[in-house]
Amino acid sequence: RRGLKACGGRPTCPVRELALMASSNDPPAECRLCLQAELEDADADEGRLVSPCNCRSPVHIGCLRRWQGVQAWQGLRQRRSLDEYAARVATCEVCGARIIAHGERPAPFAKKAICRAHGGFGKVALRRVPTLSRADRNFSEFSASEGQELEVIEQDATGEFFRIRATQVARYRAEGTVAAAEGWIRHVYLEWPSDCRSAAAVAAIAPPRMAAAYASGTSAVSDAEGSGYADNTQEPDHRATE
């Protein structure tokens, strides 16, 4: 089975090109951004319809690049951190998956992990995008709970975050649960299966970084969240200084 990784990892998946998959009896696929089957005045690359994330509807490469340009402009205008800027450009705002427009989607080295909340409320808030920014906009209302088994879906480009799926998911700030939810979580909150720990050691997992709000603090704090911080602290609003 092509692309199958060790420790139960999923096969890698090539980016799907809709023009090749559609049958002759199907109506032409439309880009979910421009709502057109063909992109006018586009070269061969920009006019391709692909599925770079988990959304069912395809997108033109050219439209995707323009959407990423808008995300970048908004990041600069709102003075967001470079970390959040990069994460938003590289993450689908609808399904939350990593955007991969070319090549294959890498499979994670392990299928499962256990949540370790390291104190706090016994819960870790799931992020909408894989960024260290602690602004509330980057967190969902759902969480992973201490000891909960998580399905590992993919790893982000920095190597520090994993997108996970869980069932019977607790709300972070409110009572109750939902049947299932997905989100991004830092690897410092994940315990890997024993048969995958050697793979974890050689995988591209980055050392934990400090959130921007703590980068100028004492060097004794190597990880602002790893010492019992609830994963929902709001990032300072730098726009107030404009």
N, C-alpha and C positions, 0 to 999 in steps of 0.2 A: 504494500500500500504506500503510494508515493508520498513522501514528506512526513511520514509518521515519526513523531518524536519519542524519546525515551520517557519513562515514568508516566505513561498514559496520556501524553500530549496529543493534541488533535492534529490531523493532517493539515498542512498548509493549504490555503485556498487562493488560487489565482484570482485577480480582479476580473469580474465578469464583464464582457462586452456584449451589450444587448443586441446589437445588430447581428451578431453571430448566433445568438441563442433563439431569436424569434423565428417561428415557422412562417411559411409563406402565407398562411391563412390568418395570421394574427394582424390586427391593426398596428401601424408603426408605433413604436414606443416613443413617449414624449418625455422631455426633460422636465423634472419637477420644479426647476427654477424659472425657465423661460416659457414653459408649456408648449414648446415646439419640438417636432421630430428632428428638424434640421436647423443648425445654427448658421444664420446668414453671415456671409463674408468671413467665414472661419476657415483656417487651413485644416489639413487632414487630421492633425492631432487634436486641435481644439474642438473640432466638430464631432469627435467620438463620444458615443453614449456609453457610460460605464456605471457600475454600482460600486463605489469606493468605500461604502460603509454597510450597515445592515438594513437600511431603508429599502423598501420594495421598489420604489420608483427610481429610475436612473437619472443621471445628470450629465450634461455635456462637460467635457474637460474645460472648455473655455468659460462656461458659466460657473463651474466650481472655482476656477482661479479668480474670477471677479468677486464671488462671494467671500473668498479668503482675503481678497484685497479690502473689502468692506470691514471684515473683522479686524484686520490690521489697522485700518484707519480709526475705527472706534476705540481700539486699544490705546492708540496714540492720543486721541482727543480726550479720552477719559483718564489719561495718565496711569494706566494699569501697569503692573510689573511686567518685565520682559518674560517672566516665566508664565504668567497667565496669558499674555499676548500669544506666545508660541503654542500653548495648549489649546486655545480657542481656534486658532487657525488650523490646527491639526485634528480637531475633534468635531464630529457631526453634532449639531445642536439639537437634533430631533431624536436620534436613536442612542447617542452617546458613544458610539464606536469610534475608534481611531480611523482617520481618513487615509486610505492607501489607494492612490490613483494609478500606480504603475507597479508591476511585479506581483509578488505573492504576499499574503498576509501571514506573518510569522505565527506559529503555534506556540503557546506557553509550554514551559518544560514540565509542568504538572497540571493535572486536571482539577485537583482539589487542594484546599488549604483550610486551616482552622483559624478563626478570628481570635486574636489576643488583644484585649482592649487596654491592658496595662493600667488598671484602676479606673479613675473617673466614675462615670455612671455605669460602667460595664458595657458601654456601647460606643461604636465609632461611626460618626456621620459619614455617609457615602457622598462622594463628590460627583458633580455633573461633568466636570472636566478634570484632567490630571494635572493640577497645578498646586503649588505650595501656598498660593494666595489664600488667606483666611477670610476673605470677604464673603458675606452671607450668600451672595449671588452664585457662588461656586458650589454650594452644598445643596443636596436634595433633602427632602423631609424624612428620608429613610436611613436606616443604620444597620450595621452588622453587630451582633451581640457576642459577648465573651463566650468562647467555646462552640460557637456556631460553625457548622461545616459550610464552606463556600465553594461554588463552582468557579474555577478560574477560566476566564474567556480569552483575555489577551493582555499584553504588556505594552506600556507606552514607550515612546522613543527615548525617553530619558533613562529608562530602566528602573525608575523608582516607584511607579504606580502600576497596579494591575486592575483591570476591569473584571468585576465578579458578578455572579448571579446567585441569589439565595431565595429560599422559600420561607414562609412564615416570618416575614421581615418586620421588625419593630419600628415604629415611628420614633424619630429622635427626640423631638420636643413634646410630643403628645402621647396619649395612651392609645393602645390598640396596635394591631398588626395588619399587614396586607399579605396576600397569597404569595407574591413574588416581586422582586425588584432587582435592578441592576445598578451598578455605579462603580466609581473608581475609588481605590483605597491604597494607601501607602504600604509598601512591603514590610515596614516595621511592625505592622499589625497582623501579619500573616505568619502562621506556623506551618511549615511544609511537612508532608508525609515523610516518615523515616527513610523510605526507599528512594526519595527524591532529594534528600539533603545534599548529597554529593553533587548532584546535578545543579542544585541551587548555588553551590559554591563556585561553580565554573560558569554559570549563566551570567548574562550581562545585567546584573543587578547592581545598580549604583549605590554607593554609600549614602546614608540618609543626609539630606541637606537641611540647612536651617531656613525657616521661613524668613522672608525679607524683613518683617517687623522685628526680628530678633538678631539679624545678621551683625548688627553693631554692638550687641550685648556681650556679656561675659563669655569667655571661651569655655567656661565650665559647663555651659549649656550646649551640648553637642547636638541635641535634637529637641526642639521646643515641644513636640507632641509626645515624645517617648517617655516622659516622666510623669504621666498621669493627667496631662492636659486633655480636657474634652476637646474633640476635634471640630470645634465650631467657633473659635475665637475670631472676632471680626477684625479684618485688616484695617489699619488706620486709613481714613478717607483723605488721600492726598489732594483731592480737588478743593478741599477747604482752604488750601494755602495759595490757590491761584489768585 
